[in-house]
Amino acid sequence: MIQPGSALRAALNGISGILVTPFDAQDRPVPYRLAPIVDRAVRAGVHILVANGNTSEFYGLTTAEAEAMVHGAAEVVAGRVPLVAGVGRGIGDACALARASRKAGAAALMVHQPPDPFVAPRGVVAYVRRVAEAAEGLPIVLYLRNDGIGLDAIEALCNIPEVVGVKWASPTPLRLGECIRRTAGRDIAWVGGLAETWAPPLYAVGARGFTSGLINVWPEHSVAIHAALEAGDYGRAAALIETMEPFEALRAEEGNGTNVTVVKASLQLMGEDCGPTRPPSAWPLTPRADAELRRNLAAWGLTRHAAAE
């Protein structure tokens, strides 16, 4: 658990950068390839880095691979910023990953919302309590993608002593505002979990900070958006978000199936090959999407490739 005013609590109000999982030619995770990505993000001022998030293809990894990635990411990050480790899936896997993440030196856990088709609101509370027990007091950030479990259940989750933050990944700012009101006495960090594009409306009801996959590619732009929001300059934030919107639009294609594909394709074009994505993610990009991505990266000065005609 952390105290108000601690470094981790302050960092949760910043950018939570979700790292990719690099694969080699034999489809094996190779954490050391994160080095240039992590170095760039830390130099730019990204506040937190996350291993085993959705941009990390968490659900495409075995539990053993996820354990290897949190240990490898911790070595690369080397304590320069807090490392948050994603855990989830079946309760046994989640608890095993919690223990492995603690051993790796993670500063906190990010608990993925259980994707089981038979999820009871009180069952989610029991799930998080079991993970907290396995983590032996390590701070917990909830990753809430579906607020359908109800406000009472969300409030109960926030009353678990180890829970210090919530990444709100539901496009429902008014419900977020009500949750913030209900938990005002707990100093919960309410983080925008829908990346840069949804950060302004979530900020407007009280969230601070946001998650980002863009930081793998262009962390300076994410940091500029965060600075604008923190300064209350919504006009500048909107202009910066408009600049990156083509990148996010490409990630949203094929039912969000190109979300990580675009990030990894960008890294290849930047000379930092992290391998392909795993099925059921889409790979490679379609020729049309690939050409558009090349144009955007060249226009933003991220590659030396000439913009496609």
C-alpha positions in Angstrom: 0.0 0.0 0.0 1.1 3.6 -0.6 0.6 6.8 1.3 -0.9 9.9 -0.3 1.9 12.1 -1.7 4.2 9.1 -2.4 6.1 8.9 -5.7 3.9 6.1 -7.0 0.7 7.9 -6.2 2.0 11.1 -7.9 3.2 9.1 -10.9 -0.3 7.6 -11.4 -1.5 11.1 -12.2 0.9 11.1 -15.2 1.2 8.9 -18.3 1.1 5.1 -17.9 3.0 3.9 -20.9 2.0 0.3 -22.0 5.0 -1.4 -23.4 4.8 -3.8 -26.4 6.1 -7.4 -26.0 8.9 -7.9 -28.5 9.2 -11.3 -30.3 12.1 -12.8 -32.2 12.0 -14.7 -35.5 11.1 -17.9 -33.6 8.1 -16.1 -31.9 9.8 -16.0 -28.5 9.6 -13.0 -26.2 12.8 -11.0 -26.1 12.5 -8.3 -23.4 16.0 -6.8 -24.1 14.6 -5.3 -27.4 12.5 -3.0 -25.2 15.7 -1.0 -24.3 15.4 1.8 -27.0 11.7 2.1 -26.3 12.2 2.4 -22.6 15.1 4.8 -22.9 13.1 7.0 -25.2 10.1 7.0 -23.0 12.1 7.8 -19.8 14.0 10.6 -21.6 10.7 12.1 -22.7 9.3 12.2 -19.2 6.8 9.3 -19.2 5.8 8.8 -15.6 5.1 5.0 -15.4 5.8 2.0 -17.6 3.5 -1.0 -17.7 4.4 -4.6 -18.7 1.8 -7.1 -19.5 -0.9 -4.7 -20.5 -3.1 -4.9 -23.5 -0.6 -3.2 -25.8 1.8 -5.9 -24.5 -0.5 -8.6 -26.0 -1.1 -9.9 -22.5 -3.8 -12.4 -23.6 -1.5 -13.7 -26.3 1.2 -14.7 -23.8 1.4 -17.8 -21.8 1.7 -17.3 -18.0 5.4 -18.3 -18.2 6.0 -15.7 -20.9 4.2 -13.0 -18.9 6.4 -13.8 -15.9 9.5 -13.6 -18.1 8.4 -10.3 -19.5 7.9 -8.6 -16.2 11.3 -9.8 -15.0 12.9 -8.6 -18.3 11.1 -5.3 -18.3 12.2 -4.6 -14.8 15.8 -5.2 -15.8 15.4 -2.8 -18.7 13.6 -0.1 -16.7 16.1 -0.5 -13.9 14.1 1.6 -11.4 14.2 4.8 -13.5 10.4 5.1 -13.3 7.8 2.9 -11.5 7.1 -0.4 -13.3 3.5 -1.6 -13.0 2.8 -5.2 -13.9 -0.4 -6.5 -15.4 -1.9 -9.6 -14.0 -5.1 -11.5 -14.8 -6.9 -14.4 -16.5 -7.8 -17.3 -14.2 -7.4 -16.7 -10.5 -4.5 -19.2 -10.3 -2.6 -17.5 -13.1 -3.4 -14.0 -11.7 -2.0 -15.0 -8.3 1.1 -16.6 -9.8 1.8 -13.5 -11.9 1.2 -11.3 -8.8 3.9 -13.2 -6.9 6.3 -13.2 -9.9 5.7 -9.5 -10.4 6.5 -8.8 -6.7 9.7 -10.8 -7.0 10.7 -8.9 -10.1 10.4 -5.6 -8.3 7.3 -4.2 -9.8 6.1 -1.1 -7.9 2.4 -2.1 -8.3 0.1 -4.5 -10.1 -2.5 -3.6 -12.7 -5.4 -6.2 -12.4 -7.1 -6.8 -15.7 -10.8 -7.1 -15.4 -11.8 -10.8 -15.7 -13.0 -11.7 -19.2 -14.9 -14.7 -18.0 -18.4 -14.8 -19.5 -19.9 -15.6 -16.0 -18.7 -12.7 -13.9 -20.5 -11.7 -10.8 -19.9 -8.2 -9.4 -19.1 -9.7 -5.9 -17.0 -12.3 -7.7 -14.8 -9.5 -9.1 -14.3 -8.2 -5.6 -13.3 -11.6 -4.3 -10.9 -12.0 -7.3 -9.1 -8.8 -6.5 -8.9 -9.7 -2.8 -7.3 -13.0 -3.7 -4.8 -11.2 -6.0 -4.0 -8.7 -3.2 -3.3 -11.6 -0.8 -1.0 -13.2 -3.2 0.9 -9.9 -3.8 1.4 -9.5 0.0 0.6 -5.8 0.2 1.8 -4.6 -3.2 -0.3 -1.6 -4.4 -3.1 -2.5 -6.9 -4.4 -0.5 -9.8 -7.7 -1.8 -11.3 -8.1 -1.9 -15.1 -11.8 -1.3 -15.5 -12.9 -1.8 -19.2 -16.6 -2.4 -18.4 -18.4 -0.5 -15.8 -21.4 -2.8 -16.1 -20.5 -4.5 -12.8 -22.2 -1.5 -11.2 -21.2 1.5 -9.0 -21.7 -0.5 -5.8 -19.2 -3.1 -6.9 -16.7 -0.5 -8.1 -17.0 1.3 -4.7 -16.4 -2.0 -2.9 -13.3 -2.6 -5.1 -12.0 0.8 -4.2 -12.4 0.0 -0.5 -10.0 -2.9 -0.7 -7.0 -1.5 1.2 -4.4 -2.4 -1.5 -6.3 -0.6 -4.3 -4.7 2.8 -5.0 -5.9 3.5 -8.5 -8.4 2.7 -11.3 -7.6 2.9 -15.0 -11.1 3.9 -16.3 -11.3 2.4 -19.8 -15.0 2.9 -20.3 -16.3 5.8 -22.5 -18.7 6.9 -19.7 -17.4 10.1 -18.1 -20.5 10.8 -16.1 -20.3 7.4 -14.4 -16.7 8.0 -13.7 -17.6 11.3 -12.1 -20.0 9.5 -9.8 -17.4 6.9 -8.8 -15.0 9.7 -8.0 -17.6 11.3 -5.8 -18.4 8.1 -4.0 -14.7 7.4 -3.2 -13.6 10.9 -2.4 -12.2 9.9 1.0 -9.9 7.3 -0.3 -7.5 9.3 -2.5 -7.9 6.9 -5.3 -6.0 7.7 -8.5 -8.5 7.8 -11.3 -6.6 7.4 -14.5 -8.0 7.8 -18.0 -7.7 4.3 -19.5 -8.7 5.1 -23.1 -5.4 6.8 -24.1 -4.9 10.3 -25.3 -8.0 10.7 -27.4 -10.4 10.3 -24.4 -8.2 12.1 -21.9 -9.9 15.5 -22.1 -13.5 14.4 -21.3 -12.2 12.1 -18.5 -10.1 15.0 -17.1 -13.2 17.2 -17.2 -14.9 15.0 -14.5 -11.8 14.5 -12.3 -9.5 11.9 -13.8 -5.8 12.7 -14.0 -3.3 11.1 -16.3 -3.9 8.6 -19.0 -2.7 5.3 -20.5 -0.8 5.4 -23.8 0.5 2.9 -26.4 1.8 5.9 -28.5 4.7 6.2 -26.0 6.4 3.2 -27.7 6.7 5.3 -30.8 6.3 9.0 -30.0 6.5 9.6 -26.2 7.3 13.3 -26.6 3.9 13.9 -28.1 2.1 12.1 -25.3 4.1 14.1 -22.7 3.1 17.4 -24.5 -0.6 16.3 -24.3 -0.3 15.6 -20.6 1.4 18.9 -20.0 -1.4 20.8 -21.8 -4.1 19.0 -19.8 -2.4 19.6 -16.5 -2.2 23.3 -17.4 -5.9 23.3 -18.2 -5.1 24.2 -21.8 -7.8 22.1 -23.5 -7.4 23.9 -26.8 -3.7 22.9 -27.1 -4.5 19.4 -25.9 -7.2 19.1 -28.6 -4.8 20.3 -31.3 -2.1 17.8 -30.2 -4.6 15.0 -30.1 -5.8 15.9 -33.6 -2.2 15.6 -34.9 -2.0 12.0 -33.6 -5.6 11.0 -34.5 -4.6 9.3 -37.8 -2.4 6.9 -35.7 -5.2 6.1 -33.4 -7.7 5.7 -36.2 -5.5 3.1 -37.8 -5.3 1.3 -34.5 -9.0 1.1 -34.3 -9.5 -0.6 -37.6 -10.7 -4.2 -38.0 -12.6 -4.1 -34.7 -9.5 -2.8 -32.9 -7.6 -5.8 -34.2 -4.9 -3.5 -35.5 -4.4 -1.8 -32.2 -1.0 -3.3 -31.5 -0.3 -4.0 -35.1 0.1 -0.3 -35.9 2.5 0.2 -32.9 4.7 -2.7 -33.9 4.6 -1.8 -37.6 5.7 1.7 -36.6 8.6 0.3 -34.6 9.7 -1.7 -37.6 9.7 1.4 -39.8 11.8 3.2 -37.1 14.4 0.4 -37.2 13.4 -1.1 -33.9 11.8 -4.4 -34.9 9.8 -6.0 -32.1 8.4 -8.7 -34.4 4.8 -9.3 -35.5 1.7 -9.4 -33.3 0.2 -12.8 -32.5 -3.2 -14.0 -33.7 -6.0 -13.1 -33.2 -4.5 -9.7 -33.7 -4.2 -8.6 -37.4 -0.8 -8.9 -39.0 0.5 -7.4 -41.2 -1.3 -4.1 -42.0 -3.2 -4.0 -45.2 -1.2 -2.2 -48.1 -3.5 0.8 -47.7 -3.0 1.1 -44.0 0.7 0.5 -44.3 1.0 3.3 -46.8 -0.9 5.7 -44.6 1.2 4.8 -41.6 4.4 5.4 -43.5 3.1 8.9 -44.6 2.2 9.8 -41.0 5.5 8.7 -39.5 7.4 10.6 -42.1 5.3 13.7 -41.6 5.9 13.5 -37.9 9.7 13.1 -38.4 9.8 9.7 -36.8 11.4 7.9 -39.8 13.7 8.7 -42.6 11.3 7.1 -45.0 10.0 9.4 -47.6 6.2 9.9 -47.5 4.5 7.6 -49.9 2.9 9.4 -52.9 
